[in-house]
Amino acid sequence: MNTIILIGHRCTGKTSVGRLLAHRLGLDFIDADELIESRSNLTVREIVARGGWPLFREKEKEILRELARRPDAVIAAGGGSCDDPENRKLLKEENLVVWLTADAETIIERMGLDTQSGERRPSLTGTDVLEETMSLLSQRAPLFREIADLAIDTTGKTVADVVGLIVDFRLHAKEFSCPEVQ
């Protein structure tokens, strides 16, 4: 298991953790959403504006088919990638899947600090950001838990702390099962 897949809601640290983790392990880092944007020359918001969320999810599935089988990499999957059963199966196959989570208040605070978050990623539901975040966290938790080998609550942790937990788990785990969120 040399490929590590990071899953979780947006602004839980997948990209930040992924970059540092890849550097520390000497692996390539790929952010699925960034790759979709790069290949289409459009932001997520622009893709959704042109064809709705179904068009974006179609592009996401194509990218995940490619990335899930890539050896020796750290991959940050999009927050909604686990909504699709086929994607969950792809991500789980022969990969170490790490679910990053955070409480809703932390996620919203991070969204506010991420200058590109609102520009690049439209709302999924069109509701208030707190309501949408709480709803999505609740809906997606069972899906993330289903495929996660490790779950880490990034609330109050530094990126280096989270990377250390993943590296330690990777080095010392004999059997992969999803422990309670740390």
Solvent accessible surface area in square Angstrom, and as a share of the most:
residue,aa,sasa,rsa
1,M,103,0.46
2,N,80,0.41
3,T,4,0.02
4,I,0,0.00
5,I,0,0.00
6,L,0,0.00
7,I,0,0.00
8,G,0,0.00
9,H,9,0.04
10,R,49,0.18
11,C,25,0.15
12,T,0,0.00
13,G,19,0.18
14,K,20,0.08
15,T,37,0.22
16,S,58,0.37
17,V,2,0.01
18,G,0,0.00
19,R,125,0.46
20,L,67,0.33
21,L,0,0.00
22,A,3,0.02
23,H,150,0.67
24,R,137,0.50
25,L,47,0.23
26,G,67,0.65
27,L,34,0.17
28,D,75,0.39
29,F,45,0.19
30,I,25,0.13
31,D,12,0.06
32,A,0,0.00
33,D,14,0.07
34,E,61,0.27
35,L,37,0.18
36,I,3,0.02
37,E,24,0.11
38,S,74,0.48
39,R,138,0.50
40,S,29,0.19
41,N,134,0.69
42,L,31,0.15
43,T,43,0.25
44,V,3,0.02
45,R,99,0.36
46,E,79,0.35
47,I,0,0.00
48,V,21,0.12
49,A,86,0.67
50,R,176,0.64
51,G,35,0.34
52,G,25,0.24
53,W,52,0.18
54,P,103,0.65
55,L,56,0.28
56,F,5,0.02
57,R,62,0.23
58,E,101,0.45
59,K,57,0.24
60,E,0,0.00
61,K,37,0.16
62,E,94,0.42
63,I,11,0.06
64,L,0,0.00
65,R,106,0.39
66,E,83,0.37
67,L,1,0.01
68,A,4,0.03
69,R,156,0.57
70,R,89,0.32
71,P,100,0.63
72,D,64,0.33
73,A,0,0.00
74,V,0,0.00
75,I,0,0.00
76,A,2,0.02
77,A,2,0.01
78,G,5,0.05
79,G,12,0.12
80,G,5,0.05
81,S,0,0.00
82,C,0,0.00
83,D,61,0.32
84,D,42,0.22
85,P,91,0.57
86,E,78,0.35
87,N,3,0.02
88,R,26,0.10
89,K,137,0.58
90,L,13,0.07
91,L,1,0.00
92,K,74,0.31
93,E,71,0.32
94,E,154,0.69
95,N,6,0.03
96,L,1,0.00
97,V,0,0.00
98,V,0,0.00
99,W,12,0.04
100,L,0,0.00
101,T,19,0.11
102,A,6,0.05
103,D,59,0.31
104,A,5,0.04
105,E,115,0.51
106,T,24,0.14
107,I,0,0.00
108,I,42,0.22
109,E,112,0.50
110,R,60,0.22
111,M,23,0.10
112,G,66,0.63
113,L,133,0.66
114,D,54,0.28
115,T,115,0.67
116,Q,93,0.42
117,S,1,0.00
118,G,43,0.41
119,E,119,0.53
120,R,37,0.13
121,R,44,0.16
122,P,16,0.10
123,S,52,0.34
124,L,56,0.28
125,T,74,0.43
126,G,67,0.65
127,T,60,0.35
128,D,89,0.46
129,V,69,0.40
130,L,81,0.41
131,E,101,0.45
132,E,17,0.08
133,T,1,0.01
134,M,101,0.45
135,S,40,0.26
136,L,13,0.06
137,L,36,0.18
138,S,80,0.52
139,Q,114,0.51
140,R,12,0.04
141,A,23,0.18
142,P,76,0.48
143,L,43,0.21
144,F,4,0.02
145,R,125,0.46
146,E,109,0.49
147,I,6,0.03
148,A,6,0.05
149,D,3,0.01
150,L,1,0.01
151,A,0,0.00
152,I,0,0.00
153,D,40,0.21
154,T,4,0.02
155,T,44,0.26
156,G,83,0.80
157,K,62,0.26
158,T,80,0.46
159,V,57,0.32
160,A,62,0.48
161,D,72,0.37
162,V,2,0.01
163,V,1,0.01
164,G,25,0.24
165,L,55,0.28
166,I,0,0.00
167,V,13,0.07
168,D,76,0.39
169,F,36,0.15
170,R,63,0.23
171,L,119,0.59
172,H,122,0.54
173,A,29,0.22
174,K,186,0.79
175,E,150,0.67
176,F,70,0.29
177,S,80,0.51
178,C,42,0.25
179,P,52,0.33
180,E,155,0.70
181,V,54,0.31
182,Q,94,0.42
